[in-house]
Structures are given as structure tokens and as C-alpha cells.
């Protein structure tokens, strides 16, 4: 499985690089327009590459399972965030180089007197700057998630569309048939991505609704939401994956939220999510009623034991609500009768906040499972682990066999805990490819 995933990953990387560099190759094809200096051509080349990267961003966030499968959604979203900054720098370098080497071009910033090609470029750049600002500093600016998603989409669409208008009006690099076909292709790709995300995908979800079966309270101010498909067979998924839920709205509302599945992947009749009450949407979960319609887009993610059939042992490190995808994997392994060695280190602030404690005890009887509870504030007489998970604690419980691919480690929980555990594993000499993290905060 790992070989196939590696081949798929390399294939999509090559496709991405080819599409990013294609405008540059087409720009270099044919004679260069007379009177244009090297630095001007270099600035255009950087702008072209940046624009191609911006257009491809729509594909990265369109949730094509084939594209995301080799990497996992969290990696793709992280790449989306980082490459956006690279594209921003490349695009911004285009006008800055023009201003530096030819100060007269500064007059193009006067949108009241400048030609329309310049007006389109200035407006596209302002939209791009606004996009970066609200994305990088969303939390500091206290922009609500759904509102940010709407503005994110509008500003990105405006930036790319106006940049295309700018290229067309300049005309230097759309004067040949092949060059025109290239930019028409990018334009159609751009429109196609918008149609898929805003029209086709919501229509598909609308035709496959789900229904609330039950809502059950859990320790730690969490709720288990069980759903069943209505008029369809649901979907197959790997334990540990996540899906996007739309409730109280239609799939066209752009108000969906990602949550890890906590149910067994062997249960083909219902699915379950366990959601901690943290914000506006999560605080509404407890108010859902049996029979209520919701919409589910899934499943996504690479955080799953099913991607590591070769492993002889599995170690799970969970903190708080991070137990959710781990529970899905444990439930699935139990339903399959899997008897490989399993170790769970489960960290919580106190005993009262430990979710699924009784079920974990029952799973020990069905699995070859060792459960290690770690409490930050343990009660009197507590004989288990206390404090925070560190290198010394990990080395007490990790299997002695540290050979590559022998033991796969899954980490999910609060960001500080995950960062500390990842560093501890590296310091302990664990191979980077043998531990895997699921981060809930993808934006």
C-alpha cells in the first residue's frame, strides 16, 4: 500500500509542478516583445507562476479524494496555506520590480487615470493582500469561521479573475494560438472549480441526506451524534477519518464543519461523531433532535490504521477530545477481531473529563489493548501516570522493537500536547514516517 501511495504522491506533485510552470514555458516560447528588458520579463515570469499557483489553490481545497488520498487532508490544507504565501510573494514581486526598475510605472497606481489593465491589476493585488491578511490573522481579528470562509472565497475569486483580465488586456503573452489556449484552459479550470464547489457538490449532498438518530452526552462537555443515511447507502470509510457536517442549513449555505468519525468502520448502518462544545456551531449539537436532517461530506484523511497493514503494533497518544478518531480505530479493530498489540496513552486534565472510560475498559477485553490514563490534576490516591506526556513516559510504554515500520504511532489532541509528543518521539529516535498526527485546526 505504501508503494502505491508513494507513486500516487509523486504523480500529483509532477502534475502540480507542470501546471505551475506551464505559463512560464509558454511565455518563453516564441519571440520576446521588442523593447522589454530582462527584469521586466523576469517580473512577468514570477507573476505568471504565482497566478498559476493561485488558480491551483481552488483544486487543493475542492476535496477531490483521489488527489488527497496519498497525503491526507491535513497535509494538503497545510500545503495550501504555505504555498499561498509563496504565490503571494511571487505575484507581489511583479509590480514591485516594475516600480523599482521603472519608477514611471508608479503612475499606474492612480486607478482614476490609469488604463483598465492597470486598474484590474491594482484591484486584484488589493484583493490578494486582503485575502492574506484575513487568513493569517483571522483569529487575532476575531473573524468568525463561516464569515471568513465566505470572504476567503470571494477575495480569492476576485483576485484570480481580475488577474486574468489584466493579462488579457496587456496582450503581450496571449498573442499566439497556443498561448491563448493556455489561458483559456486556466480560465475554464477556474470556472470549473467554482462550479464544482458551489453547485455540483452541494447538489450531490442535497440528494444524499442523513438523519439524526440520537445525541448522547459525554464527559468533558462533549456530545456523541449518531446519524443514519436516508435513501442511500451512506459511505465506506477508514477508521480515524473525518467528514464535514452541515446542519441547520442546506449544503449551499457554506456553513459546514469538519469532525472526526468516532464509530466503527464496520458498522454500515450508522455513523457517529463525538464533538466537544467549543464554539457557536458545536454548542448547537446538544439541541439536535432525532429525525433532523443533516448533510455529510466524507470521508477524508489519512489518519488511519488501515493505511498501515504492515504494522505489528499500534500506539495511540490522545488528549481530551483527541480520543475521537482513536476510538474509531479501536472500535473497528475490535469488530474485526484484530489481536495485534495496542497501547493507548490517554491524557486529560482530571478524572471527570475522561470520555468513554467504561467503553475503553470493555475494549480491553476484546483487544490486546493496554490503556494508560495520564491526568494533569489527579485525585488523591491516584496510582497512574500524572502530569504531561513526555519522552520518559513514552519510552516506558513504547514497544521495545523500534525497527522502522514495526510500530505505527497515532497522535491526536491539543496542539501543545501534539508538538511535545512529536518532539519527544524524534528525540527518542523514532522514525518520522512511523508517527502520524491529526490536527483539528486546519485553517
LOFI-5498 format. One line per 2 residues: number of its first residue (from 1); for each residue x, y, z of C-alpha. Coordinates in steps of 0.02 Angstrom, whole numbers, plus 50000, padded with zeros to 5 digits. Layout:
REM LOFI-5498
NUM> X,Y,Z ~ ...
REM end
This chain:
REM LOFI-5498
1> 50000,50000,50000 ~ 50142,50119,50042
3> 50220,50095,49869 ~ 50056,50137,49782
5> 50032,50290,49891 ~ 50210,50347,49853
7> 50182,50328,49666 ~ 50018,50425,49677
9> 50100,50561,49780 ~ 50242,50583,49655
11> 50118,50585,49510 ~ 50014,50727,49584
13> 50169,50826,49630 ~ 50230,50816,49449
15> 50058,50869,49386 ~ 50060,51017,49506
17> 50234,51072,49453 ~ 50189,51054,49270
19> 50034,51162,49286 ~ 50127,51291,49390
21> 50269,51309,49266 ~ 50165,51292,49106
23> 50134,51481,49089 ~ 50321,51512,49105
25> 50362,51388,48966 ~ 50230,51462,48852
27> 50294,51636,48891 ~ 50469,51587,48836
29> 50403,51508,48676 ~ 50413,51622,48526
31> 50496,51792,48506 ~ 50507,51910,48653
33> 50414,52076,48628 ~ 50537,52211,48573
35> 50594,52343,48696 ~ 50559,52239,48851
37> 50708,52222,48969 ~ 50760,52063,49060
39> 50700,52124,49229 ~ 50529,52162,49157
41> 50518,51988,49083 ~ 50576,51913,49247
43> 50440,52006,49342 ~ 50310,51940,49220
45> 50377,51763,49239 ~ 50362,51773,49429
47> 50186,51841,49414 ~ 50134,51702,49295
49> 50198,51566,49413 ~ 50113,51648,49561
51> 49948,51664,49467 ~ 49954,51481,49413
53> 49982,51431,49594 ~ 49834,51538,49647
55> 49720,51455,49518 ~ 49775,51283,49577
57> 49729,51328,49756 ~ 49547,51301,49709
59> 49586,51120,49664 ~ 49678,51091,49828
61> 49525,51141,49930 ~ 49394,51059,49818
63> 49407,50894,49915 ~ 49447,50778,49771
65> 49478,50615,49863 ~ 49594,50548,49729
67> 49709,50698,49746 ~ 49710,50698,49936
69> 49722,50511,49962 ~ 49914,50495,49956
71> 49942,50637,50080 ~ 49790,50660,50191
73> 49681,50814,50203 ~ 49780,50894,50343
75> 49940,50890,50239 ~ 49850,50959,50087
77> 49774,51102,50188 ~ 49942,51140,50267
79> 50021,51144,50093 ~ 49879,51255,50033
81> 49916,51379,50172 ~ 50104,51382,50146
83> 50102,51387,49956 ~ 49977,51530,49964
85> 50112,51636,50045 ~ 50236,51584,49910
87> 50112,51632,49774 ~ 50080,51797,49862
89> 50265,51839,49862 ~ 50286,51792,49678
91> 50136,51894,49624 ~ 50187,52044,49729
93> 50363,52036,49656 ~ 50291,52075,49483
95> 50234,52255,49518 ~ 50372,52290,49644
97> 50506,52251,49515 ~ 50420,52363,49389
99> 50416,52506,49514 ~ 50598,52478,49562
101> 50672,52474,49388 ~ 50549,52594,49305
103> 50481,52722,49432 ~ 50368,52795,49298
105> 50257,52641,49315 ~ 50205,52706,49486
107> 50081,52815,49394 ~ 49982,52656,49357
109> 49929,52653,49539 ~ 49814,52801,49503
111> 49662,52697,49461 ~ 49562,52851,49412
113> 49677,52891,49264 ~ 49768,52727,49232
115> 49715,52611,49088 ~ 49596,52470,49127
117> 49734,52339,49125 ~ 49816,52431,49271
119> 49651,52453,49363 ~ 49619,52266,49353
121> 49796,52230,49416 ~ 49785,52351,49562
123> 49614,52287,49616 ~ 49673,52105,49603
125> 49826,52145,49710 ~ 49721,52232,49843
127> 49603,52083,49847 ~ 49752,51966,49867
129> 49826,52070,50009 ~ 49658,52072,50098
131> 49645,51884,50074 ~ 49814,51854,50155
133> 49778,51973,50299 ~ 49612,51893,50349
135> 49685,51717,50330 ~ 49847,51741,50426
137> 49770,51846,50564 ~ 49593,51776,50565
139> 49593,51730,50749 ~ 49676,51891,50804
141> 49549,51990,50704 ~ 49412,51882,50783
143> 49332,51839,50617 ~ 49202,51703,50637
145> 49244,51545,50538 ~ 49095,51541,50419
147> 49109,51727,50384 ~ 49294,51704,50349
149> 49259,51561,50228 ~ 49138,51669,50129
151> 49260,51816,50117 ~ 49404,51697,50082
153> 49311,51628,49931 ~ 49254,51798,49867
155> 49425,51880,49880 ~ 49516,51731,49802
157> 49393,51727,49658 ~ 49409,51915,49629
159> 49600,51909,49636 ~ 49616,51770,49507
161> 49478,51834,49391 ~ 49547,52012,49388
163> 49723,51947,49359 ~ 49659,51852,49207
165> 49579,52014,49145 ~ 49745,52105,49169
167> 49839,51975,49066 ~ 49711,51982,48927
169> 49713,52172,48917 ~ 49905,52182,48918
171> 49904,52062,48772 ~ 50092,52030,48756
173> 50077,51847,48805 ~ 49910,51799,48730
175> 49955,51842,48551 ~ 49979,51663,48491
177> 49853,51523,48472 ~ 49940,51407,48596
179> 49958,51547,48724 ~ 49775,51594,48707
181> 49726,51412,48728 ~ 49833,51402,48885
183> 49746,51547,48970 ~ 49576,51493,48908
185> 49615,51324,48987 ~ 49661,51404,49152
187> 49503,51509,49144 ~ 49393,51356,49111
189> 49483,51263,49251 ~ 49449,51408,49368
191> 49264,51416,49321 ~ 49251,51226,49333
193> 49319,51226,49511 ~ 49194,51358,49562
195> 49051,51260,49483 ~ 49105,51101,49570
197> 49122,51180,49742 ~ 48972,51296,49737
199> 48847,51200,49630 ~ 48884,51018,49586
201> 48949,50959,49755 ~ 48806,51038,49855
203> 48679,50960,49735 ~ 48757,50789,49763
205> 48749,50812,49952 ~ 48570,50876,49942
207> 48517,50713,49861 ~ 48600,50609,49998
209> 48538,50675,50165 ~ 48569,50599,50336
211> 48454,50591,50487 ~ 48493,50613,50670
213> 48468,50450,50766 ~ 48524,50508,50938
215> 48626,50637,51033 ~ 48713,50571,51189
217> 48808,50675,51317 ~ 48988,50627,51359
219> 49109,50685,51494 ~ 49211,50840,51454
221> 49062,50937,51385 ~ 49054,50829,51229
223> 48912,50752,51130 ~ 48902,50594,51025
225> 48798,50623,50870 ~ 48736,50466,50783
227> 48669,50478,50604 ~ 48591,50361,50476
229> 48581,50382,50287 ~ 48412,50425,50210
231> 48376,50349,50039 ~ 48555,50295,50006
233> 48688,50176,50071 ~ 48798,50304,50158
235> 48985,50288,50125 ~ 49128,50174,50168
237> 49270,50248,50267 ~ 49432,50205,50354
239> 49432,50214,50545 ~ 49508,50378,50602
241> 49448,50481,50453 ~ 49340,50637,50465
243> 49193,50713,50372 ~ 49111,50884,50350
245> 48940,50910,50429 ~ 48809,51038,50376
247> 48664,51059,50498 ~ 48526,51188,50515
249> 48563,51240,50334 ~ 48570,51172,50157
251> 48734,51115,50076 ~ 48731,51279,49976
253> 48748,51382,50135 ~ 48937,51363,50153
255> 48917,51327,50338 ~ 48996,51155,50353
257> 49115,51097,50489 ~ 49243,50954,50496
259> 49236,50821,50633 ~ 49319,50653,50659
261> 49212,50497,50648 ~ 49210,50400,50812
263> 49110,50249,50754 ~ 49171,50081,50693
265> 49203,50074,50507 ~ 49124,49901,50510
267> 48954,49975,50556 ~ 48873,50005,50386
269> 48704,50062,50456 ~ 48753,50218,50554
271> 48899,50337,50583 ~ 48945,50431,50741
273> 49038,50590,50783 ~ 49091,50643,50958
275> 49100,50833,50964 ~ 49164,50944,51104
277> 49066,51103,51139 ~ 49191,51240,51094
279> 49107,51369,50983 ~ 48948,51432,50900
281> 48911,51277,50796 ~ 48972,51146,50919
283> 48860,51221,51053 ~ 48708,51176,50946
285> 48745,50989,50937 ~ 48654,50953,51101
287> 48498,51036,51029 ~ 48483,50919,50881
289> 48330,50806,50882 ~ 48304,50629,50813
291> 48238,50640,50636 ~ 48326,50805,50598
293> 48406,50813,50425 ~ 48592,50848,50407
295> 48717,50830,50264 ~ 48884,50741,50273
297> 49029,50756,50151 ~ 49159,50622,50179
299> 49260,50533,50218 ~ 49431,50615,50212
301> 49601,50599,50294 ~ 49748,50479,50306
303> 49747,50461,50496 ~ 49702,50276,50498
305> 49772,50106,50544 ~ 49704,50042,50378
307> 49846,50131,50289 ~ 49974,50030,50387
309> 49930,49846,50368 ~ 50114,49803,50386
311> 50125,49862,50568 ~ 50150,49734,50706
313> 50096,49856,50844 ~ 49997,50017,50860
315> 50022,50154,50989 ~ 49891,50290,51014
317> 49925,50453,51104 ~ 49765,50552,51134
319> 49725,50709,51231 ~ 49547,50760,51277
321> 49429,50756,51128 ~ 49576,50688,51026
323> 49513,50517,51080 ~ 49379,50529,50944
325> 49474,50460,50792 ~ 49570,50341,50905
327> 49406,50270,50970 ~ 49350,50241,50790
329> 49508,50140,50759 ~ 49491,50040,50921
331> 49308,50001,50890 ~ 49347,49946,50712
333> 49493,49835,50764 ~ 49383,49756,50897
335> 49244,49720,50771 ~ 49374,49639,50657
337> 49445,49533,50796 ~ 49619,49606,50771
339> 49739,49546,50908 ~ 49894,49649,50871
341> 49973,49735,51021 ~ 49890,49904,51054
343> 49941,50038,51179 ~ 49837,50193,51218
345> 49907,50341,51316 ~ 49756,50450,51355
347> 49789,50621,51434 ~ 49656,50726,51522
349> 49653,50866,51649 ~ 49556,50767,51779
351> 49464,50604,51804 ~ 49294,50681,51773
353> 49345,50735,51598 ~ 49391,50560,51537
355> 49271,50516,51397 ~ 49224,50335,51356
357> 49316,50267,51509 ~ 49192,50124,51531
359> 49197,50077,51347 ~ 49387,50079,51347
361> 49383,49953,51489 ~ 49265,49844,51388
363> 49377,49858,51234 ~ 49522,49790,51337
365> 49427,49626,51347 ~ 49405,49617,51158
367> 49577,49681,51106 ~ 49758,49656,51154
369> 49748,49832,51224 ~ 49841,49922,51364
371> 49759,50084,51420 ~ 49867,50211,51512
373> 49773,50359,51586 ~ 49876,50517,51614
375> 49797,50651,51725 ~ 49859,50828,51743
377> 49765,50851,51907 ~ 49740,50675,51978
379> 49631,50640,52131 ~ 49703,50584,52295
381> 49763,50406,52293 ~ 49789,50406,52103
383> 49919,50274,52060 ~ 49926,50302,51872
385> 50028,50421,51768 ~ 50015,50606,51809
387> 50068,50771,51732 ~ 50104,50780,51546
389> 50158,50650,51420 ~ 50346,50667,51395
391> 50491,50568,51324 ~ 50522,50468,51482
393> 50338,50417,51491 ~ 50334,50369,51308
395> 50490,50263,51323 ~ 50412,50168,51468
397> 50269,50109,51358 ~ 50334,50105,51180
399> 50368,49929,51117 ~ 50549,49877,51129
401> 50554,49843,50941 ~ 50593,50014,50866
403> 50627,49946,50691 ~ 50558,50053,50551
405> 50377,50013,50507 ~ 50360,49890,50653
407> 50259,50008,50763 ~ 50146,50145,50698
409> 50104,50287,50819 ~ 49948,50397,50805
411> 49939,50565,50896 ~ 49785,50675,50917
413> 49743,50809,51043 ~ 49779,50990,51088
415> 49917,51071,50985 ~ 50040,51095,51131
417> 50025,50912,51177 ~ 50049,50854,50998
419> 50201,50965,50973 ~ 50279,50900,51134
421> 50244,50718,51091 ~ 50313,50735,50915
423> 50474,50813,50981 ~ 50489,50678,51115
425> 50470,50540,50984 ~ 50604,50619,50874
427> 50720,50634,51024 ~ 50686,50452,51064
429> 50745,50402,50891 ~ 50576,50353,50818
431> 50574,50362,50628 ~ 50474,50513,50565
433> 50371,50403,50449 ~ 50314,50296,50595
435> 50211,50426,50686 ~ 50060,50518,50620
437> 49966,50669,50686 ~ 49787,50729,50663
439> 49767,50915,50691 ~ 49590,50978,50710
441> 49636,51160,50673 ~ 49669,51154,50485
443> 49638,51338,50449
REM end
